[in-house]
Amino acid sequence: MIQQHAASRVTARQRKEVLSRGLIYLSLLILVLVFIAPLLWDGLMALKSQPELTAFPVHVLPEHPEWQNFVLALTYINYGHYALNSFILATLHSVLVTMTSALVGFGFARLQARGKNVLFLVMLSTMMLPAILTVIPTYVIFARIGLINTYWPWVLWGLASTPYLSFLFRQFFSSIPTELEEAAIMDGCSYWRIFWQIFLPLSKPVIATAAILSFTAVWGDFFTPLIFLSGDNTTLSVALANGYADVNGHLLTNVLAAGTIFYIIPVLVLFFFAQRSFVQGIATAGLKG
């Protein structure tokens, strides 16, 4: 009797675990469908002809797939040139801002100075300011020193680091045992050498995270290049928004949809190869406050 009661309790527990796991998988499946739906819809639009996009009732699947839209997306505008502009700008900014944010994070984590905690709080408080508030003052400053329609603003922004990435590095560097730093100091290492030869090699996951976040931020940015750049110096995001129009000024939505498919491929490839380091960097950055 006792054995039957115990067996029934085990069976009920197993059923509860299976039900709970099934609900989790179902929720994850729904979230995957929600997140991937815009991409699928964009792909279907890229395969439709222009009349199909305005026809009523709306057909989800294209009647006759127009694969030439993908070729037209690459030739209607100078796609390669604008993509190269975006790649250079995003790579340049991500390299600079990752290194400078690592330096700032190392300083807040390992160096001792009066008022360090106050400065750290001030830096974090700037994260609450919407970036749109600083666009006009920044534009006026760069216009007066002749840096509009150049890539120098992104260089200067990269050299200034960012509060969020500095916070990530600070959290990671704070989790490294102090014994490692003390041993290096006893061996005669300066803090500069400790940073470059000890701390930085240990922070590869956070470096990958910072590089991915900064690269995708610049690659996907539309508003800032629209204001600061023009002509052949602009980025692919601006060219996509303004370049796909016929002689009458009508937007070629299907060609634009095909162009956006190519536009997101570099970010997907970057995250695919660095996803393990990205997740590890986010997880390890919060080990110590």
C-alpha positions in Angstrom: 0.0 0.0 0.0 2.8 2.4 0.9 4.7 1.5 -2.3 1.6 2.1 -4.4 1.2 5.5 -2.7 4.8 6.4 -3.3 4.6 5.3 -6.9 1.5 7.4 -7.5 3.3 10.5 -6.0 6.3 9.9 -8.3 4.0 9.6 -11.3 2.1 12.8 -10.4 5.4 14.6 -10.0 6.7 13.3 -13.4 3.4 14.4 -15.0 3.8 17.9 -13.4 7.4 18.1 -14.6 6.4 17.1 -18.2 3.5 19.6 -18.2 5.8 22.3 -16.9 8.5 21.6 -19.5 5.9 21.4 -22.3 4.5 24.8 -21.3 8.1 26.3 -21.3 8.8 24.8 -24.8 5.4 26.1 -26.1 6.2 29.6 -24.8 9.6 29.5 -26.4 8.1 28.3 -29.7 5.6 31.2 -29.6 8.3 33.7 -28.9 10.4 32.3 -31.8 7.5 32.7 -34.2 6.8 36.2 -33.0 10.5 37.2 -33.4 10.9 35.5 -36.8 7.6 36.6 -38.3 8.8 40.0 -39.5 11.8 38.4 -41.2 9.6 35.8 -42.9 7.1 38.6 -44.0 10.0 40.6 -45.4 11.2 37.6 -47.4 7.7 37.1 -48.8 7.4 40.7 -49.8 10.8 40.5 -51.5 9.5 37.7 -53.7 6.3 39.6 -54.8 5.8 41.8 -57.8 4.9 45.4 -57.2 1.2 45.0 -58.3 0.8 42.1 -55.8 1.8 44.4 -52.9 -1.1 46.7 -53.6 -3.6 44.1 -54.7 -6.7 43.4 -52.6 -7.3 40.9 -51.0 -3.8 40.5 -49.8 -2.1 37.2 -50.7 0.4 36.0 -48.1 2.4 33.8 -50.6 3.6 35.3 -53.8 1.8 34.0 -56.9 5.0 34.1 -59.1 8.2 34.5 -57.1 10.2 37.4 -58.4 13.8 36.3 -57.6 15.2 39.1 -59.8 14.2 41.5 -57.0 17.3 40.4 -55.1 19.6 41.1 -58.1 17.8 44.5 -58.6 18.3 45.3 -54.9 22.1 45.1 -55.4 22.2 47.0 -58.7 19.5 49.6 -58.3 21.7 51.5 -55.9 25.5 51.3 -55.4 24.9 48.7 -52.7 28.5 47.5 -52.3 29.8 51.1 -51.8 27.3 52.0 -49.1 27.7 48.6 -47.4 31.5 49.2 -47.3 30.8 52.6 -45.8 28.7 51.1 -43.1 31.2 48.3 -42.5 34.2 50.7 -42.1 32.2 53.0 -39.9 30.9 50.2 -37.6 34.2 48.4 -37.4 36.2 51.6 -36.7 33.7 52.7 -34.0 33.4 49.2 -32.4 37.2 48.7 -32.1 37.8 52.2 -30.6 34.8 52.1 -28.2 35.6 48.6 -27.0 39.2 49.5 -26.1 38.4 52.8 -24.4 35.4 51.2 -22.5 37.8 48.5 -21.3 40.2 51.1 -20.0 37.4 53.0 -18.2 36.1 49.8 -16.7 39.5 48.8 -15.6 40.1 52.2 -13.9 36.8 52.0 -12.0 37.3 48.4 -11.0 41.0 48.2 -9.9 42.3 51.8 -9.4 41.9 53.6 -6.2 41.2 57.4 -6.2 39.1 59.9 -4.2 35.7 60.4 -5.6 35.8 57.3 -7.8 32.4 56.0 -6.8 30.8 59.4 -7.3 32.2 59.6 -10.9 31.0 56.1 -11.5 27.4 57.0 -10.4 27.6 60.2 -12.6 28.7 58.0 -15.6 25.8 55.6 -15.0 23.3 58.4 -14.6 24.1 59.5 -18.2 22.6 56.2 -19.4 19.1 57.6 -18.5 19.5 60.5 -20.9 17.9 59.7 -24.3 20.5 59.9 -27.1 18.2 62.1 -29.1 18.7 65.0 -26.6 22.4 65.3 -27.5 22.0 65.1 -31.3 21.4 68.8 -32.0 24.1 70.1 -29.6 26.6 67.6 -31.0 25.7 68.5 -34.5 26.3 72.2 -33.8 29.7 71.5 -32.2 30.9 69.3 -35.1 29.6 71.7 -37.7 31.6 74.6 -36.2 34.8 72.6 -36.3 34.2 71.3 -39.8 33.6 67.6 -39.1 30.2 67.2 -40.8 30.1 64.7 -43.6 33.2 63.0 -42.3 33.7 59.9 -40.1 35.5 61.8 -37.4 32.4 62.1 -35.1 32.3 58.3 -34.9 36.0 58.3 -34.1 35.6 60.8 -31.3 32.5 59.0 -29.9 34.6 55.8 -29.9 37.5 57.4 -28.1 35.0 58.7 -25.5 33.8 55.1 -24.6 30.2 54.4 -23.5 28.7 54.1 -20.0 27.0 50.8 -20.6 30.1 49.0 -22.1 32.3 50.6 -19.4 29.9 49.2 -16.8 30.2 45.7 -18.4 34.0 45.8 -18.2 33.9 47.2 -14.7 31.7 44.4 -13.5 33.9 41.8 -15.1 37.2 43.2 -13.9 35.8 43.5 -10.4 35.2 39.7 -10.4 38.9 38.9 -11.1 40.7 37.9 -7.8 42.9 40.6 -6.3 45.7 38.0 -5.7 46.4 38.0 -9.4 46.8 41.7 -9.5 49.0 41.7 -6.3 51.2 39.0 -7.7 51.8 41.1 -10.9 52.6 44.2 -8.9 55.1 42.2 -6.8 56.8 41.1 -10.1 57.2 44.8 -11.0 54.3 45.2 -13.5 52.7 48.6 -13.9 48.9 48.9 -14.1 49.2 49.6 -17.8 51.0 46.2 -18.3 48.5 44.5 -15.9 45.7 45.7 -18.0 47.2 44.7 -21.4 48.8 41.4 -20.5 46.6 40.0 -17.7 43.1 41.5 -17.5 42.5 42.1 -21.2 43.3 38.5 -22.3 41.0 37.3 -19.6 38.1 39.4 -20.8 37.6 37.9 -24.2 33.9 37.2 -23.7 33.2 40.8 -22.6 35.3 42.1 -25.5 33.2 40.0 -27.9 30.0 41.3 -26.3 31.1 44.9 -26.5 32.2 44.5 -30.1 28.9 43.0 -31.2 26.8 45.6 -29.4 28.8 48.5 -30.7 29.0 47.1 -34.2 25.3 46.4 -34.5 24.4 49.8 -33.0 26.3 51.7 -35.7 25.4 49.3 -38.5 21.7 49.6 -37.7 21.7 53.3 -37.0 19.7 55.4 -39.4 19.1 58.8 -37.7 22.7 59.8 -37.0 24.1 59.1 -40.5 21.1 60.8 -42.0 22.1 64.0 -40.1 25.9 63.9 -40.1 26.6 62.3 -43.5 25.5 63.0 -47.1 26.1 61.9 -50.6 28.5 59.0 -51.2 29.7 59.1 -47.6 26.4 58.0 -46.2 25.7 54.5 -44.9 23.7 51.6 -46.2 20.7 52.2 -43.9 20.2 55.7 -45.3 20.7 54.5 -48.9 18.1 51.8 -48.4 15.5 54.3 -47.2 16.1 56.8 -49.9 17.4 55.0 -52.9 14.6 52.5 -54.0 12.2 54.7 -55.9 11.1 54.7 -59.5 11.1 57.6 -62.0 7.8 58.8 -60.6 9.0 58.8 -57.0 7.1 55.7 -56.0 8.8 53.4 -53.5 9.8 50.0 -54.8 8.7 48.1 -51.7 9.6 44.6 -53.0 13.1 45.7 -54.0 13.5 47.5 -50.7 12.5 44.3 -48.9 15.1 42.3 -50.8 17.7 44.9 -49.9 16.9 44.6 -46.2 17.4 40.9 -46.4 21.0 41.5 -47.5 21.3 44.3 -44.9 20.7 42.0 -41.9 23.0 39.2 -43.1 26.3 40.6 -41.6 24.7 41.1 -38.2 23.3 37.5 -38.2 26.6 36.1 -39.3 28.5 38.1 -36.6 26.2 36.9 -33.9 26.2 33.3 -35.2 30.0 33.0 -34.8 30.2 34.9 -31.6 27.0 33.9 -29.8 28.8 31.8 -27.2 31.1 34.5 -26.2 28.3 37.0 -26.3 26.1 35.1 -23.9 29.1 34.3 -21.7 30.1 38.0 -21.6 26.6 39.1 -20.5 26.5 36.4 -17.9 29.9 36.9 -16.4 29.6 40.7 -16.4 27.3 40.6 -13.4 29.3 38.3 -11.1 30.3 41.1 -8.7 28.8 44.5 -8.0 
